Amino acid sequence: MQINNNSQLNQNTYLNANQALNKISSAVDLNKASDNPAGLAIANDLIAQGNADTQAIENTNSAIAYTQIADGATKEQSNILDNVKEKLLQASTATTNQDGREAILKDVKALLTQFNDIASNTTYNEKNLLQNTSDDKSATQTQQFQTGSEENSLVELSGIQSNTQGLGLDGLLTQDEGTFDANTARGFLDTLDNASTKLGSIQSDIGSVQNELQSANRNLITQRNQTLEANSVFDTDYAKEVSNFSKQNILAQIGAYGVAQSTNITQQTVSRLLS
């Protein structure tokens, strides 16, 4: 004798509960392609774009820090040149004696040495900003800052050589004290003015690039926020899914109870038939 028990659990109830639980735990509605193939493709594209924008923002922030350090260093160099000019003007007048001029020249050389020290020691992430390397006084290479996900999303900073060699001040740095008279001091005034003009051009380039980077950064932040907002349509509705999970969980418990009761009834029936 064979007695069949046709009572089965409704598997859809458990599948629906698991699906709701997956949405709650992942915070997104789309966890697999079958949920919504087209929607998942769009969501993946938005996530990729958002990640690219985030990295581009980090790039521009680093580049802005790079230019800020270079800008601060060149401002200090500009102050040094102002001080040097004051001393040259003092050495150029007839009321300053030779001993005074020699003392002034020593101060000037010390200031220009400090000027070069700034050029050789100003770095960002081990990269020299104002000359090629700490020992190489030639100009830096053109810097290209990646400010977007496209190949041509670049901001360039031209090479910089902000030292006495690059600004034409090596002659003053090596000037002999014994021949440093009023006329010689006066002759260096034009040299210093030219150096200040060159340094001003370097500062202008740095400032222009910094403004461009800040503008790109603001645009990237706006773009990323809009991308994240667009992707938020695929976020989980927690209230809805928690309610759905609770509903499916209750249905599963009811189904399990029904199967258990059915099993008990079947066993009782078998017992009666065999008695």
C-alpha positions in Angstrom: 0.0 0.0 0.0 1.3 3.5 -0.9 0.0 6.8 0.4 1.2 10.0 -1.4 1.7 13.2 0.4 1.1 16.1 -2.1 1.6 18.9 0.4 4.6 21.0 -0.8 6.1 24.3 0.3 5.6 27.2 -2.0 9.1 27.9 -3.2 8.2 31.3 -4.6 7.7 32.5 -1.1 11.2 31.7 -0.1 12.6 33.1 -3.3 10.8 36.3 -2.9 12.0 36.6 0.7 15.6 36.0 -0.4 15.3 38.6 -3.1 14.0 41.2 -0.7 16.8 40.3 1.8 19.4 40.7 -1.0 18.0 44.2 -1.9 18.1 45.2 1.8 21.6 44.0 2.4 23.1 45.4 -0.9 21.1 48.6 -0.8 20.4 48.3 -4.6 17.4 46.9 -6.4 19.5 45.3 -9.1 21.7 42.4 -7.9 21.7 40.3 -11.0 21.0 40.6 -14.7 17.6 38.9 -14.4 16.3 41.6 -12.1 16.4 44.1 -15.0 18.9 43.5 -17.8 18.6 47.0 -19.3 18.5 48.7 -16.0 21.6 46.8 -14.7 23.6 47.9 -17.8 22.6 51.5 -17.2 23.5 51.3 -13.5 26.9 49.7 -14.2 27.7 52.6 -16.6 26.6 55.2 -14.1 28.8 53.5 -11.4 31.8 53.4 -13.7 31.3 57.1 -14.6 30.9 58.0 -10.9 34.1 56.1 -10.0 36.0 57.8 -12.9 34.8 61.2 -11.7 35.9 60.5 -8.2 39.4 59.6 -9.3 39.5 62.7 -11.5 38.5 64.8 -8.5 41.4 63.3 -6.6 43.7 64.1 -9.5 42.7 67.7 -9.6 42.9 68.1 -5.8 46.5 66.8 -6.0 47.3 69.1 -8.9 45.8 72.0 -7.0 48.0 71.2 -4.0 51.0 71.0 -6.4 50.3 74.5 -7.8 49.7 75.9 -4.3 53.1 74.8 -3.1 54.8 76.2 -6.2 52.8 79.4 -5.8 53.8 79.8 -2.1 57.5 79.1 -2.9 57.6 81.7 -5.8 56.0 84.3 -3.5 58.8 83.9 -1.1 61.3 84.1 -3.9 59.6 87.3 -5.0 60.1 88.7 -1.5 63.8 87.8 -1.7 64.2 89.7 -5.0 62.5 92.7 -3.5 65.0 92.6 -0.7 67.9 92.2 -3.1 66.8 95.3 -5.0 66.7 97.4 -1.9 70.2 96.4 -1.1 71.4 97.1 -4.6 69.9 100.6 -4.5 71.7 101.1 -1.2 75.0 100.0 -2.8 74.4 102.2 -5.8 74.5 105.5 -3.9 77.6 107.6 -3.3 77.0 107.8 0.4 77.7 104.1 0.9 81.4 103.4 1.3 83.2 100.4 -0.2 83.2 98.4 3.1 79.5 98.9 3.2 79.1 97.8 -0.4 81.1 94.6 0.3 78.9 93.9 3.3 75.8 94.5 1.2 77.1 92.1 -1.5 77.6 89.4 1.1 73.9 89.9 2.2 72.8 89.8 -1.5 74.7 86.6 -2.1 73.2 85.0 1.0 69.7 86.0 -0.2 70.4 84.5 -3.6 71.7 81.3 -2.1 68.4 81.1 -0.1 66.6 81.8 -3.4 68.3 78.8 -5.0 67.7 76.7 -1.9 64.0 77.3 -2.3 64.2 76.2 -5.9 66.1 73.0 -5.1 64.0 72.0 -2.0 60.4 72.8 -3.1 58.9 69.4 -3.9 55.5 67.6 -4.1 55.5 63.8 -3.8 59.3 63.8 -4.4 58.9 65.8 -7.6 60.8 69.1 -7.8 58.5 72.0 -8.7 60.9 74.9 -9.5 63.7 73.2 -11.3 64.4 69.8 -12.8 65.9 68.1 -9.8 67.5 69.1 -6.5 70.9 69.0 -8.3 69.9 69.9 -11.8 69.1 73.6 -12.2 67.5 73.2 -15.7 63.8 73.7 -16.2 61.2 71.1 -15.1 59.4 69.1 -17.7 55.9 70.2 -18.8 53.4 68.8 -16.3 50.2 67.3 -17.6 47.4 66.9 -15.0 44.6 64.4 -15.9 41.3 66.2 -14.9 38.7 63.9 -16.4 38.0 60.4 -17.8 38.7 61.4 -21.4 42.2 61.2 -23.0 42.3 64.9 -23.8 41.0 66.0 -20.3 44.4 67.6 -19.5 45.6 70.8 -17.9 49.3 71.6 -18.6 51.8 73.6 -16.6 54.9 74.7 -18.6 58.4 74.0 -17.5 59.7 76.1 -14.6 63.3 77.2 -13.9 62.9 79.6 -11.0 66.5 79.8 -9.8 69.4 82.3 -10.4 70.4 80.4 -13.5 67.0 80.6 -15.0 66.4 84.2 -14.1 69.8 85.4 -15.2 71.2 86.2 -11.7 74.2 84.0 -11.6 76.4 87.0 -12.5 75.3 88.8 -9.3 75.8 85.6 -7.3 79.4 85.3 -8.4 80.2 89.0 -8.3 83.7 89.7 -6.8 83.5 91.9 -3.7 86.6 93.9 -4.6 85.2 95.2 -7.8 81.7 95.8 -6.5 81.4 99.6 -6.8 78.4 101.9 -7.1 78.4 101.6 -10.9 78.5 97.8 -10.8 75.7 97.8 -8.3 73.7 100.1 -10.4 74.3 97.9 -13.5 72.6 95.0 -11.7 69.4 96.9 -11.2 68.2 96.2 -14.7 69.3 92.6 -14.4 67.2 92.3 -11.2 64.2 93.9 -12.9 64.3 91.4 -15.7 64.6 88.6 -13.2 61.5 89.9 -11.3 59.6 90.1 -14.7 60.5 86.5 -15.5 59.5 85.3 -12.0 56.2 87.2 -12.3 55.6 85.4 -15.6 56.2 82.1 -13.8 53.8 83.1 -11.0 51.2 84.1 -13.6 51.4 80.7 -15.3 51.1 78.9 -12.0 48.1 81.0 -11.0 46.4 80.5 -14.4 46.8 76.7 -14.2 45.5 76.7 -10.6 42.4 78.6 -11.6 41.8 76.2 -14.5 42.2 73.2 -12.1 39.8 74.7 -9.6 37.2 75.2 -12.3 37.7 71.7 -13.6 37.3 70.4 -10.0 34.1 72.2 -9.4 32.7 70.9 -12.7 33.8 67.3 -11.8 32.1 67.5 -8.4 28.8 68.7 -10.0 29.1 66.0 -12.6 29.7 63.3 -10.0 26.8 64.4 -7.9 24.5 64.3 -10.9 25.7 60.9 -11.8 25.1 59.6 -8.3 21.7 61.2 -8.2 20.8 59.5 -11.5 22.0 56.1 -10.1 20.0 56.6 -7.0 16.8 55.5 -8.9 18.3 52.0 -8.6 18.7 52.2 -4.8 16.7 50.0 -2.5 13.4 51.3 -1.1 14.1 50.1 2.4 10.6 50.5 3.8 9.1 48.7 0.8 11.6 45.8 0.9 11.5 45.4 4.7 7.7 45.2 4.5 8.0 42.7 1.6 10.5 40.6 3.4 8.3 40.5 6.5 5.3 39.5 4.4 7.1 36.7 2.6 8.6 35.5 5.9 5.2 35.2 7.5 3.8 33.4 4.4 6.8 31.0 4.6 6.0 30.3 8.2 2.4 29.7 7.4 3.3 27.4 4.6 5.7 25.4 6.8 3.0 25.1 9.5 0.5 23.9 6.9 2.9 21.2 5.7 3.7 20.1 9.2 0.0 19.8 10.0 -0.6 17.9 6.7 2.2 15.5 7.6 0.6 14.9 11.0 -2.8 14.2 9.4 -1.3 11.8 6.9 0.5 9.9 9.7 -2.8 9.7 11.6 -4.6 8.4 8.5 -1.9 5.7 8.0 -2.2 4.6 11.6 -6.0 4.2 11.3 -5.7 2.3 8.0 -3.2 -0.1 9.5 -5.1 -0.6 12.7 
